């Protein structure tokens, strides 16, 4: 198991998170600021990052942006503010999840387990490969392709796309998607789903593909291969 990197300028929080994760059998490394986090990231491999938003020198936004240029490692962002702007911006930069300080360590551990489980492709389902026109979704490899181009998605984006595509034509509310795809009691705003759908459509830039993710106003979202822009 690759280690988990905990990045926070508060030593007390780093120690607390480390203690709880190590009690669950995880290996943990620490970084006290964003600059150190990036140095460690470029030298080592990590299974997951727990990343504080507000830090001296290099903040969590910058770290997340730089990591996402080269890696899909799951990222949980920590923020002391809890403001919607912070949450949405973090998710748009590629964070998979967020927690507002002060947070429950038990909840953090639950989210770590859920993200790592999904990063390994352990989501329930029998269809290992889904093909809709130019779009190909390979569950076991956690890979998405449009024709011969590999589309880079975060673990959460992949699971959201896979779940919708596995149930073509069915409409899911934001709450249903949060419960099923996120896999635990998520206390954040259900508009988190909107942010992930927006990022998915941006990455699935082919007009015939991105339009397959349809919005059902007042209800939620659905995946419909018939909505391919033709």
JOLINRA-V810202 format. One record per pair of residues at least 24 apart in sequence whose ideal C-beta (glycine too) atoms are under 8 Angstrom apart, sorted by sequence separation. I is the first residue (numbers start at 1). GAP is how many residues later the second one is. D is the distance in whole Angstrom. If there is no record, write none. Layout:
i=I gap=GAP d=D
i=I gap=GAP d=D
This chain:
i=3 gap=24 d=4
i=4 gap=24 d=5
i=5 gap=24 d=5
i=6 gap=24 d=5
i=7 gap=24 d=5
i=8 gap=24 d=7
i=9 gap=24 d=6
i=33 gap=24 d=5
i=34 gap=24 d=3
i=49 gap=24 d=6
i=51 gap=24 d=6
i=53 gap=24 d=6
i=137 gap=24 d=7
i=197 gap=24 d=6
i=1 gap=25 d=7
i=2 gap=25 d=8
i=3 gap=25 d=6
i=4 gap=25 d=7
i=5 gap=25 d=8
i=6 gap=25 d=7
i=7 gap=25 d=8
i=33 gap=25 d=7
i=34 gap=25 d=6
i=38 gap=25 d=6
i=48 gap=25 d=6
i=49 gap=25 d=7
i=50 gap=25 d=8
i=51 gap=25 d=7
i=52 gap=25 d=8
i=53 gap=25 d=6
i=54 gap=25 d=7
i=68 gap=25 d=7
i=78 gap=25 d=7
i=137 gap=25 d=6
i=156 gap=25 d=7
i=1 gap=26 d=6
i=3 gap=26 d=5
i=5 gap=26 d=6
i=7 gap=26 d=8
i=34 gap=26 d=7
i=37 gap=26 d=5
i=41 gap=26 d=6
i=47 gap=26 d=7
i=48 gap=26 d=5
i=49 gap=26 d=5
i=50 gap=26 d=5
i=51 gap=26 d=5
i=52 gap=26 d=5
i=53 gap=26 d=4
i=54 gap=26 d=6
i=64 gap=26 d=7
i=68 gap=26 d=4
i=156 gap=26 d=8
i=7 gap=27 d=7
i=46 gap=27 d=6
i=47 gap=27 d=8
i=48 gap=27 d=7
i=49 gap=27 d=7
i=51 gap=27 d=7
i=52 gap=27 d=8
i=53 gap=27 d=7
i=54 gap=27 d=8
i=67 gap=27 d=8
i=193 gap=27 d=8
i=34 gap=28 d=6
i=38 gap=28 d=6
i=48 gap=28 d=7
i=50 gap=28 d=7
i=53 gap=28 d=7
i=61 gap=28 d=7
i=65 gap=28 d=5
i=137 gap=28 d=6
i=193 gap=28 d=7
i=7 gap=29 d=8
i=34 gap=29 d=5
i=38 gap=29 d=8
i=61 gap=29 d=7
i=64 gap=29 d=5
i=65 gap=29 d=8
i=7 gap=30 d=4
i=41 gap=30 d=8
i=60 gap=30 d=7
i=64 gap=30 d=6
i=135 gap=30 d=8
i=64 gap=31 d=6
i=5 gap=32 d=7
i=61 gap=32 d=6
i=76 gap=32 d=7
i=130 gap=32 d=7
i=17 gap=33 d=6
i=53 gap=33 d=6
i=132 gap=33 d=7
i=160 gap=33 d=8
i=5 gap=35 d=6
i=76 gap=35 d=6
i=130 gap=35 d=5
i=5 gap=36 d=7
i=76 gap=36 d=7
i=119 gap=36 d=4
i=123 gap=36 d=6
i=130 gap=36 d=7
i=132 gap=36 d=8
i=160 gap=36 d=5
i=53 gap=37 d=7
i=118 gap=37 d=5
i=125 gap=37 d=8
i=160 gap=37 d=7
i=118 gap=38 d=7
i=13 gap=39 d=8
i=76 gap=39 d=7
i=123 gap=39 d=7
i=127 gap=39 d=6
i=157 gap=39 d=6
i=161 gap=39 d=6
i=115 gap=40 d=6
i=123 gap=40 d=7
i=156 gap=40 d=6
i=160 gap=40 d=7
i=3 gap=41 d=7
i=5 gap=41 d=5
i=74 gap=41 d=4
i=115 gap=41 d=8
i=118 gap=41 d=5
i=125 gap=41 d=6
i=4 gap=42 d=6
i=7 gap=42 d=7
i=8 gap=42 d=8
i=10 gap=42 d=8
i=74 gap=42 d=7
i=157 gap=42 d=6
i=2 gap=43 d=5
i=3 gap=43 d=6
i=4 gap=43 d=6
i=5 gap=43 d=8
i=7 gap=43 d=7
i=9 gap=43 d=7
i=157 gap=43 d=6
i=161 gap=43 d=8
i=177 gap=43 d=7
i=2 gap=44 d=6
i=3 gap=44 d=7
i=4 gap=44 d=5
i=5 gap=44 d=5
i=6 gap=44 d=5
i=7 gap=44 d=5
i=8 gap=44 d=4
i=51 gap=44 d=7
i=74 gap=44 d=8
i=176 gap=44 d=7
i=177 gap=44 d=7
i=2 gap=45 d=4
i=4 gap=45 d=7
i=5 gap=45 d=7
i=7 gap=45 d=6
i=74 gap=45 d=5
i=171 gap=45 d=5
i=1 gap=46 d=6
i=4 gap=46 d=7
i=9 gap=46 d=5
i=157 gap=46 d=7
i=173 gap=46 d=6
i=174 gap=46 d=5
i=8 gap=47 d=7
i=9 gap=47 d=6
i=153 gap=47 d=7
i=165 gap=47 d=8
i=173 gap=47 d=4
i=174 gap=47 d=8
i=7 gap=48 d=7
i=171 gap=48 d=6
i=172 gap=48 d=5
i=164 gap=49 d=7
i=171 gap=49 d=6
i=172 gap=49 d=6
i=153 gap=50 d=6
i=171 gap=50 d=7
i=172 gap=50 d=7
i=152 gap=51 d=7
i=171 gap=51 d=4
i=151 gap=52 d=6
i=161 gap=52 d=8
i=170 gap=52 d=6
i=7 gap=53 d=7
i=151 gap=53 d=6
i=169 gap=53 d=6
i=168 gap=54 d=8
i=169 gap=54 d=8
i=168 gap=55 d=5
i=169 gap=55 d=5
i=7 gap=56 d=7
i=167 gap=56 d=7
i=168 gap=56 d=6
i=164 gap=57 d=7
i=168 gap=57 d=6
i=50 gap=58 d=7
i=96 gap=58 d=6
i=146 gap=58 d=7
i=164 gap=58 d=7
i=165 gap=58 d=5
i=96 gap=59 d=6
i=97 gap=59 d=7
i=147 gap=59 d=8
i=164 gap=59 d=4
i=94 gap=60 d=6
i=96 gap=60 d=4
i=144 gap=60 d=8
i=146 gap=60 d=5
i=50 gap=62 d=8
i=161 gap=62 d=8
i=146 gap=63 d=6
i=48 gap=64 d=6
i=13 gap=65 d=8
i=118 gap=65 d=7
i=117 gap=66 d=8
i=48 gap=67 d=6
i=48 gap=68 d=6
i=114 gap=68 d=7
i=47 gap=69 d=6
i=114 gap=69 d=5
i=135 gap=69 d=7
i=8 gap=70 d=7
i=114 gap=70 d=5
i=48 gap=71 d=8
i=135 gap=71 d=8
i=47 gap=72 d=7
i=134 gap=72 d=6
i=111 gap=73 d=7
i=110 gap=74 d=5
i=134 gap=74 d=6
i=135 gap=74 d=5
i=133 gap=75 d=6
i=134 gap=75 d=6
i=133 gap=76 d=7
i=132 gap=77 d=8
i=135 gap=77 d=7
i=75 gap=79 d=8
i=72 gap=80 d=6
i=74 gap=80 d=7
i=107 gap=80 d=8
i=132 gap=80 d=7
i=72 gap=81 d=7
i=74 gap=81 d=5
i=72 gap=82 d=5
i=74 gap=82 d=8
i=72 gap=83 d=6
i=20 gap=85 d=5
i=24 gap=85 d=6
i=97 gap=85 d=8
i=20 gap=86 d=8
i=26 gap=86 d=8
i=68 gap=86 d=8
i=13 gap=88 d=8
i=17 gap=88 d=7
i=20 gap=88 d=7
i=21 gap=88 d=7
i=24 gap=88 d=8
i=16 gap=89 d=6
i=20 gap=89 d=6
i=24 gap=89 d=8
i=98 gap=90 d=7
i=17 gap=91 d=7
i=21 gap=91 d=7
i=133 gap=92 d=7
i=132 gap=93 d=4
i=133 gap=95 d=6
i=87 gap=101 d=7
i=91 gap=101 d=6
i=87 gap=102 d=7
i=88 gap=103 d=8
i=92 gap=103 d=6
i=91 gap=104 d=4
i=84 gap=105 d=7
i=87 gap=105 d=7
i=91 gap=105 d=7
i=94 gap=105 d=8
i=92 gap=106 d=8
i=84 gap=107 d=8
i=88 gap=107 d=6
i=92 gap=107 d=7
i=4 gap=108 d=7
i=91 gap=108 d=8
